[in-house]
Amino acid sequence: MERLSILLPVIGYILVFMLIAIWSNRRAARGDSGSFLEEYFIGGRSMGGFVLAMTIIATYTSASSFVGGPGMAYTLGLGWVLLAMIQVPTAFLTLGVLGKRFAIIGRRIRAVTVVDFLYARYRSDAVVIVCSVAMLVFFLASMLAQFIGGGRVFQAVTGYPYEVGLIIFGLSVVAYTSVGGFRAVVLTDAVQGLVMVAAVVVILLAVLDAGGGMTQSMQRLRAIDPGLLTPAGAGGKIPAPFLLSFWVLVGLGILGLPQTVQRCFGYRDSRSMHNAMIVGTLIIGFLLLCAHLAGVIGRAVMPDLEVGDLIMPTLAVELLPPFWAGVFVAGPLAAIMSTVDSMLLLVSAAIVKDLYIRYRLKGDASKVAPEKIRRLSLGITLAAGGLVFLAAFRPPDLLVWINLFAFGGLEAVFLWPIVLGLYWRRANTAGTLASIAAGLAVFMLLSVTNWPVFGLHPIVPALVLSFIAFRVGVRFGKPAPAEVIRLFWE
């Protein structure tokens, strides 16, 4: 009976999403191939401010925010909370730097994906193919981490086997994303954002009550290890270079994440963007603070956990009534599902729009019946989700690091081509290809070999060298065509 009480909020939550997906699919089915692509992949460019803010937050937060991040905070203390708060300006930075200009250019060139933008800016098939392949590889790695995180949270809280949670979570997210497309994704993201906030508030209040309040909890942490209360973390495991690296990886670097950048194509008007910048910053700051603080205080309440990643599910099981434990399960599932659904759509867009339509149909979707484009888009989304779903049955460990590896790989490929292509007239194809090659090579080399570079995360030297390579390529490569300059700056 207790298990059923936990499952009811989760089942109700998933049923609501499927209803939204069915409604969105009927709306997307109206019109020709071109309008279907805009509707299915960017929701007809109609997001308001609140929905825009919530979909950026929900897309960015993931298993790391609810499982891996609080788990690291449990292990290292308040220093990891400080590090996590670097992510607060996510919505403000993305929309402030890219939002308005990206939306204007996107409408001008009828861009549906980030790769559409890169092709219009650099006019290079090599850029399209390399970026599409990189997106597929790193998205699949990130989605694998999310699927595993969803299954493990479900297992820890409900007591059902990992495979049962994986099947419920995996089938539901693949189904509503495939059926509903972008509109279903952003609407469910808005709901998921609210569920995430409710979940972290409930668990933080519960752990504070169990710990006797903030003061008593901090005293217990000091008794366990004074390093838990310092910026350097327990055992000094958060050195200054590592902290600096996170300002790049989850600060500046988010401008190179296609899953959040693409949101800049989909909002309705400037007012929506400005509202989203404020609302998004406030909500993501509150959410991250509550989640990671709960992980730290959980150390005072349950000091003997062998695996830090289990702290949030364990707190939910031990401290909450069954129904509220189910609500908590819905929180991390919301974070995970909202990340997976966005990546599934972008994987589908990379194959259908960036490769099939651009090269097989010579960029003209009207050459085939709209129904074929719909079936292909839905089929690719299902296939990509199914592939990751099957891979998740043999799960690796270290979810937070798998996720950060995927983040770093995407940033190494996309950051400078997007930002410099948007704002620097001299940016050209040679610079972009040199930047991608250098950034990806350095990032992969340092990630695989673990060579220490002044204690920095591999993304820092990768982005520095990719920027230098971009400048060198610009100097020796051909200038951007005159029609591209007119299109983007006149």
C-alpha positions as CSV (number, residue, x, y, z in Angstrom):
1,M,0.0,0.0,0.0
2,E,2.9,2.3,0.8
3,R,4.5,1.7,-2.6
4,L,1.2,2.5,-4.3
5,S,0.9,5.8,-2.4
6,I,4.3,6.7,-3.7
7,L,3.5,5.7,-7.2
8,L,0.1,7.6,-7.5
9,P,1.6,11.1,-7.8
10,V,4.1,9.8,-10.4
11,I,1.5,8.1,-12.5
12,G,-0.8,11.1,-12.4
13,Y,2.1,13.3,-13.4
14,I,2.9,11.2,-16.4
15,L,-0.8,10.9,-17.6
16,V,-1.0,14.7,-17.6
17,F,2.0,14.9,-19.9
18,M,0.6,12.4,-22.3
19,L,-2.6,14.5,-22.6
20,I,-0.5,17.6,-23.3
21,A,1.4,15.6,-26.0
22,I,-1.7,14.5,-27.7
23,W,-3.1,18.0,-27.9
24,S,0.2,19.3,-29.2
25,N,0.4,16.6,-31.8
26,R,-3.0,17.6,-33.2
27,R,-1.9,21.2,-33.3
28,A,1.3,20.3,-35.1
29,A,-0.5,18.2,-37.7
30,R,-2.1,21.3,-39.2
31,G,-0.3,22.8,-42.2
32,D,2.4,21.9,-44.6
33,S,5.9,20.4,-44.1
34,G,7.6,23.7,-43.4
35,S,5.0,24.8,-40.8
36,F,5.1,21.3,-39.2
37,L,8.9,21.6,-38.8
38,E,8.6,25.0,-37.0
39,E,5.7,23.7,-34.9
40,Y,7.3,20.3,-34.0
41,F,10.8,21.6,-33.3
42,I,10.3,25.2,-32.0
43,G,6.6,25.5,-31.2
44,G,5.8,28.1,-33.8
45,R,7.9,30.7,-32.1
46,S,5.1,31.4,-29.6
47,M,6.5,31.0,-26.1
48,G,5.5,33.6,-23.5
49,G,7.9,34.8,-20.7
50,F,6.9,32.4,-17.9
51,V,7.0,29.3,-20.2
52,L,10.3,30.5,-21.7
53,A,11.9,30.9,-18.3
54,M,10.6,27.5,-17.1
55,T,11.7,25.6,-20.2
56,I,15.2,27.0,-20.0
57,I,15.4,26.1,-16.3
58,A,13.9,22.6,-16.8
59,T,16.1,21.9,-19.8
60,Y,19.3,23.0,-18.0
61,T,18.6,21.2,-14.7
62,S,18.9,17.4,-14.8
63,A,19.9,14.4,-12.8
64,S,23.0,16.2,-11.6
65,S,20.8,19.0,-10.0
66,F,18.7,16.5,-7.9
67,V,21.0,13.5,-7.5
68,G,24.6,14.1,-8.4
69,G,24.9,17.7,-7.2
70,P,23.4,17.2,-3.8
71,G,25.4,14.0,-3.5
72,M,28.6,16.0,-4.1
73,A,27.3,18.6,-1.5
74,Y,26.8,15.8,1.0
75,T,30.4,14.7,0.4
76,L,32.2,18.0,0.2
77,G,30.0,20.4,2.1
78,L,29.0,24.1,1.6
79,G,31.9,24.6,-0.8
80,W,29.9,22.6,-3.4
81,V,26.8,24.7,-2.7
82,L,28.8,27.8,-3.5
83,L,30.1,26.1,-6.7
84,A,26.6,25.1,-7.7
85,M,25.3,28.7,-7.4
86,I,27.5,29.7,-10.3
87,Q,24.6,28.3,-12.4
88,V,22.2,31.0,-11.2
89,P,22.6,33.4,-14.2
90,T,21.8,30.6,-16.7
91,A,18.6,32.1,-18.1
92,F,19.8,35.7,-17.7
93,L,23.1,35.0,-19.5
94,T,21.6,32.9,-22.3
95,L,18.8,35.4,-23.1
96,G,20.8,38.5,-22.4
97,V,23.7,37.6,-24.7
98,L,22.0,35.6,-27.4
99,G,18.3,36.0,-27.0
100,K,17.2,39.1,-29.0
101,R,19.7,38.9,-31.8
102,F,19.4,35.1,-32.1
103,A,15.6,35.4,-32.4
104,I,15.8,38.2,-35.0
105,I,18.3,36.3,-37.1
106,G,16.4,33.0,-36.6
107,R,13.2,34.5,-38.0
108,R,15.1,36.1,-40.9
109,I,16.6,32.9,-42.0
110,R,13.7,30.7,-40.9
111,A,16.1,28.7,-38.6
112,V,14.6,25.8,-36.7
113,T,17.9,24.4,-35.2
114,V,21.2,25.8,-34.1
115,V,22.8,24.1,-37.0
116,D,20.5,26.0,-39.3
117,F,22.0,29.2,-37.9
118,L,25.6,27.9,-38.3
119,Y,24.9,26.9,-42.0
120,A,23.4,30.3,-42.8
121,R,26.4,32.1,-41.1
122,Y,29.3,30.0,-42.5
123,R,27.8,28.4,-45.6
124,S,29.8,25.2,-45.0
125,D,28.7,21.6,-45.3
126,A,31.7,20.5,-43.2
127,V,30.5,22.7,-40.3
128,V,27.0,21.3,-40.6
129,I,28.1,17.6,-40.6
130,V,30.7,18.0,-37.8
131,C,28.3,19.9,-35.5
132,S,25.4,17.5,-36.2
133,V,27.6,14.4,-35.4
134,A,29.0,16.1,-32.3
135,M,25.5,16.9,-31.1
136,L,24.3,13.4,-31.6
137,V,27.3,11.8,-29.7
138,F,27.3,14.2,-26.7
139,F,23.5,14.3,-26.4
140,L,23.3,10.5,-26.4
141,A,25.9,10.4,-23.6
142,S,24.0,13.0,-21.6
143,M,20.7,11.3,-22.1
144,L,22.2,8.0,-20.9
145,A,23.1,9.7,-17.6
146,Q,19.6,11.1,-17.3
147,F,17.9,7.7,-18.0
148,I,20.1,6.0,-15.4
149,G,19.5,8.8,-12.9
150,G,15.7,8.4,-13.3
151,G,15.8,4.7,-12.8
152,R,18.0,4.9,-9.7
153,V,15.9,7.6,-8.0
154,F,12.8,5.5,-8.7
155,Q,14.5,2.4,-7.3
156,A,15.8,4.1,-4.2
157,V,12.5,5.8,-3.2
158,T,9.9,3.2,-4.2
159,G,11.8,0.0,-3.6
160,Y,10.9,-1.4,-7.0
161,P,13.7,-2.8,-9.2
162,Y,15.8,-0.3,-11.2
163,E,14.5,-1.8,-14.4
164,V,10.9,-1.1,-13.5
165,G,11.7,2.6,-12.9
166,L,13.7,2.8,-16.1
167,I,10.8,1.3,-18.1
168,I,8.2,3.7,-16.6
169,F,10.4,6.7,-16.9
170,G,12.0,5.9,-20.3
171,L,8.8,4.9,-22.1
172,S,6.8,7.9,-20.9
173,V,9.4,10.5,-21.8
174,V,10.1,9.0,-25.2
175,A,6.4,8.7,-25.9
176,Y,5.3,12.2,-25.0
177,T,8.3,13.8,-26.7
178,S,7.8,11.8,-29.9
179,V,4.0,12.5,-30.0
180,G,3.9,16.1,-28.9
181,G,7.1,17.7,-30.2
182,F,8.4,21.1,-29.0
183,R,5.1,22.5,-27.8
184,A,4.5,19.5,-25.6
185,V,8.1,19.7,-24.3
186,V,7.9,23.4,-23.3
187,L,4.5,23.1,-21.7
188,T,5.5,20.0,-19.7
189,D,8.8,21.8,-18.9
190,A,6.7,24.6,-17.3
191,V,4.8,22.1,-15.2
192,Q,8.1,20.2,-14.4
193,G,9.7,23.4,-13.2
194,L,7.0,24.0,-10.7
195,V,7.1,20.4,-9.5
196,M,10.9,20.6,-9.1
197,V,10.5,23.7,-6.9
198,A,7.8,22.0,-4.8
199,A,10.0,18.9,-4.4
200,V,13.1,20.7,-3.2
201,V,11.1,22.9,-0.7
202,V,9.5,19.8,0.8
203,I,12.7,17.9,1.2
204,L,14.7,20.9,2.5
205,L,12.0,21.6,5.2
206,A,11.9,17.9,6.2
207,V,15.7,17.7,6.6
208,L,15.9,21.0,8.5
209,D,13.3,19.7,10.9
210,A,15.1,16.4,11.3
211,G,18.4,18.2,11.9
212,G,16.9,20.5,14.6
213,G,17.3,23.7,12.5
214,M,20.1,25.3,10.6
215,T,22.3,26.2,13.6
216,Q,22.2,22.8,15.1
217,S,22.8,21.2,11.7
218,M,25.9,23.4,11.1
219,Q,27.3,22.5,14.5
220,R,27.0,18.8,13.7
221,L,28.7,19.3,10.4
222,R,31.6,21.1,12.1
223,A,31.9,18.2,14.5
224,I,32.1,15.7,11.6
225,D,34.6,17.8,9.6
226,P,35.2,21.5,9.8
227,G,36.1,21.5,6.1
228,L,32.4,20.9,5.3
229,L,31.8,24.5,6.2
230,T,34.6,26.0,4.1
231,P,34.7,27.1,0.4
232,A,37.5,24.6,-0.2
233,G,35.2,21.7,0.9
234,A,36.0,18.7,3.0
235,G,39.7,17.8,2.6
236,G,40.3,20.8,0.5
237,K,38.9,19.0,-2.5
238,I,37.6,22.2,-4.2
239,P,40.8,24.1,-5.0
240,A,40.6,27.6,-6.5
241,P,41.5,26.5,-10.0
242,F,38.6,24.0,-10.0
243,L,36.2,26.7,-8.8
244,L,37.4,28.9,-11.6
245,S,36.8,26.1,-14.1
246,F,33.2,25.9,-13.0
247,W,32.7,29.6,-13.9
248,V,33.6,28.6,-17.4
249,L,31.9,25.2,-17.6
250,V,28.5,26.1,-16.1
251,G,28.8,29.9,-16.4
252,L,30.2,31.3,-19.7
253,G,30.1,27.9,-21.4
254,I,26.3,27.6,-21.3
255,L,26.2,29.9,-24.3
256,G,27.5,26.9,-26.2
257,L,24.8,24.4,-25.2
258,P,22.4,23.8,-28.1
259,Q,19.6,22.6,-25.9
260,T,19.3,26.0,-24.1
261,V,20.4,28.2,-27.0
262,Q,17.6,26.8,-29.2
263,R,15.1,28.2,-26.8
264,C,16.1,31.6,-28.2
265,F,14.3,30.7,-31.4
266,G,11.0,29.9,-29.8
267,Y,9.8,33.0,-27.8
268,R,7.1,35.3,-28.9
269,D,8.4,38.9,-28.4
270,S,10.9,41.1,-26.5
271,R,8.7,41.4,-23.5
272,S,8.5,37.6,-23.1
273,M,12.3,37.5,-23.2
274,H,12.8,40.2,-20.6
275,N,10.3,38.6,-18.2
276,A,12.0,35.2,-18.7
277,M,15.4,36.7,-17.8
278,I,14.0,37.8,-14.4
279,V,11.7,34.9,-13.6
280,G,14.3,32.3,-14.7
281,T,17.1,33.8,-12.6
282,L,15.1,33.9,-9.4
283,I,13.6,30.4,-9.8
284,I,16.8,28.6,-10.8
285,G,18.7,30.3,-7.9
286,F,16.1,29.2,-5.4
287,L,15.9,25.7,-6.8
288,L,19.6,25.0,-6.8
289,L,20.1,26.5,-3.4
290,C,17.4,24.4,-1.8
291,A,18.5,21.2,-3.5
292,H,22.2,21.5,-2.7
293,L,21.6,22.8,0.8
294,A,19.4,19.8,1.5
295,G,22.3,17.6,0.5
296,V,24.7,19.3,2.9
297,I,22.3,19.2,5.8
298,G,21.5,15.6,5.0
299,R,25.1,14.9,6.1
300,A,24.3,16.1,9.6
301,V,21.1,13.9,9.7
302,M,22.6,10.8,8.0
303,P,26.4,11.0,8.3
304,D,27.2,7.4,7.4
305,L,26.0,7.0,3.8
306,E,28.6,5.3,1.7
307,V,27.4,6.8,-1.6
308,G,26.6,10.5,-1.6
309,D,24.3,10.2,-4.7
310,L,21.8,8.3,-2.4
311,I,21.3,11.2,0.0
312,M,18.2,12.8,-1.7
313,P,16.3,9.5,-2.3
314,T,17.2,8.3,1.2
315,L,16.0,11.6,2.8
316,A,12.7,11.2,0.9
317,V,12.2,7.6,2.1
318,E,13.2,8.2,5.7
319,L,11.6,11.7,6.4
320,L,8.5,12.0,4.2
321,P,5.1,10.4,4.2
322,P,4.5,8.1,1.2
323,F,2.5,10.6,-0.8
324,W,5.1,13.3,-0.4
325,A,7.9,10.9,-1.2
326,G,6.0,10.3,-4.5
327,V,6.0,14.1,-5.0
328,F,9.7,14.1,-4.4
329,V,10.2,11.3,-7.0
330,A,8.3,13.5,-9.4
331,G,10.8,16.3,-8.8
332,P,14.0,14.6,-10.0
333,L,12.0,12.8,-12.7
334,A,10.8,16.3,-13.9
335,A,14.4,17.5,-14.0
336,I,15.5,14.4,-15.9
337,M,12.6,14.2,-18.3
338,S,12.8,17.9,-19.2
339,T,16.4,17.5,-20.1
340,V,15.9,14.3,-22.1
341,D,12.9,15.6,-24.0
342,S,14.8,18.6,-25.3
343,M,17.8,16.5,-26.3
344,L,15.6,14.0,-28.1
345,L,14.0,16.7,-30.1
346,L,17.4,18.2,-31.0
347,V,18.7,14.7,-32.0
348,S,15.7,14.3,-34.3
349,A,16.1,17.8,-35.7
350,A,19.8,17.1,-36.4
351,I,18.9,14.0,-38.5
352,V,15.7,15.2,-40.1
353,K,16.3,18.9,-40.6
354,D,20.0,19.3,-40.7
355,L,21.0,16.2,-42.6
356,Y,18.0,14.6,-44.4
357,I,16.2,17.7,-45.6
358,R,19.3,19.7,-46.3
359,Y,21.2,17.1,-48.3
360,R,18.7,14.5,-49.5
361,L,15.9,17.1,-50.3
362,K,18.3,19.9,-51.1
363,G,16.8,22.0,-48.4
364,D,13.3,21.9,-49.7
365,A,10.9,20.0,-47.4
366,S,8.0,20.6,-49.8
367,K,9.5,17.9,-52.1
368,V,7.8,15.3,-50.0
369,A,4.4,15.0,-48.4
370,P,4.0,16.6,-45.0
371,E,2.9,13.3,-43.6
372,K,6.2,11.7,-44.5
373,I,8.1,14.5,-42.7
374,R,5.9,13.9,-39.6
375,R,6.4,10.2,-39.6
376,L,10.1,10.6,-40.1
377,S,10.4,13.1,-37.2
378,L,8.4,11.0,-34.9
379,G,10.3,7.8,-35.9
380,I,13.7,9.3,-35.4
381,T,12.7,10.6,-32.0
382,L,11.4,7.2,-31.0
383,A,14.5,5.5,-32.3
384,A,17.0,7.8,-30.5
385,G,15.1,7.4,-27.2
386,G,14.9,3.7,-27.6
387,L,18.6,3.4,-28.2
388,V,19.5,5.2,-25.0
389,F,16.8,3.3,-23.2
390,L,18.4,0.0,-24.1
391,A,21.9,1.2,-23.2
392,A,20.7,2.3,-19.7
393,F,20.0,-1.3,-18.7
394,R,23.7,-1.7,-18.1
395,P,24.4,1.5,-16.2
396,P,27.8,3.0,-15.4
397,D,28.5,5.0,-12.3
398,L,29.5,8.7,-11.7
399,L,26.4,10.4,-13.2
400,V,27.5,13.9,-12.4
401,W,30.8,13.4,-14.3
402,I,29.1,11.8,-17.3
403,N,26.8,14.8,-17.5
404,L,29.6,17.3,-17.1
405,F,31.7,15.5,-19.8
406,A,28.8,15.9,-22.2
407,F,28.4,19.5,-21.3
408,G,32.1,20.2,-21.9
409,G,32.1,18.4,-25.2
410,L,29.1,20.5,-26.5
411,E,30.7,23.7,-25.3
412,A,34.0,22.9,-27.0
413,V,32.2,22.5,-30.3
414,F,29.6,25.2,-30.3
415,L,30.6,28.1,-28.0
416,W,32.8,30.1,-30.2
417,P,31.1,29.4,-33.5
418,I,27.8,30.6,-32.0
419,V,28.9,33.6,-30.1
420,L,31.6,34.9,-32.5
421,G,29.4,34.1,-35.5
422,L,26.6,36.1,-34.0
423,Y,28.7,39.2,-33.1
424,W,31.9,39.2,-35.1
425,R,31.7,40.1,-38.8
426,R,35.1,38.6,-39.6
427,A,34.2,35.2,-38.3
428,N,34.5,32.7,-41.2
429,T,34.4,29.0,-42.1
430,A,38.1,28.4,-41.6
431,G,38.0,29.9,-38.1
432,T,35.0,27.8,-37.1
433,L,36.5,24.5,-38.3
434,A,39.8,25.3,-36.7
435,S,38.1,26.2,-33.4
436,I,36.0,23.0,-33.4
437,A,38.9,20.8,-34.2
438,A,41.2,22.3,-31.6
439,G,38.6,22.5,-28.8
440,L,37.3,19.0,-29.3
441,A,40.8,17.5,-29.6
442,V,42.1,19.2,-26.4
443,F,38.9,18.5,-24.4
444,M,38.9,14.8,-25.3
445,L,42.6,14.4,-24.8
446,L,42.6,16.0,-21.3
447,S,39.4,14.2,-20.3
448,V,40.7,10.8,-21.3
449,T,44.2,11.1,-20.0
450,N,43.4,13.2,-16.8
451,W,46.5,15.3,-17.5
452,P,46.5,18.1,-14.9
453,V,46.7,21.6,-16.4
454,F,47.2,23.9,-13.4
455,G,44.3,22.1,-11.7
456,L,41.8,23.3,-14.2
457,H,38.9,21.4,-15.7
458,P,39.7,20.3,-19.3
459,I,37.0,22.7,-20.7
460,V,39.2,25.8,-19.7
461,P,42.3,25.0,-21.8
462,A,40.0,23.6,-24.5
463,L,38.1,26.8,-24.9
464,V,41.2,29.0,-24.7
465,L,42.9,27.0,-27.4
466,S,39.8,26.8,-29.5
467,F,39.5,30.6,-29.4
468,I,43.1,31.0,-30.5
469,A,42.5,28.5,-33.3
470,F,39.4,30.5,-34.3
471,R,41.5,33.7,-34.6
472,V,44.2,32.0,-36.6
473,G,41.6,30.5,-39.0
474,V,40.0,33.9,-39.5
475,R,43.3,35.4,-40.3
476,F,44.3,32.9,-43.0
477,G,40.9,31.8,-44.2
478,K,38.6,33.4,-46.8
479,P,36.3,36.2,-45.5
480,A,32.6,35.6,-45.1
481,P,30.7,36.1,-48.3
482,A,29.2,39.6,-48.8
483,E,25.6,38.2,-48.9
484,V,26.2,36.7,-45.4
485,I,27.3,40.0,-44.0
486,R,24.2,41.7,-45.5
487,L,21.9,39.1,-44.1
488,F,23.3,39.3,-40.6
489,W,24.3,43.0,-40.2
490,E,22.3,45.0,-42.7
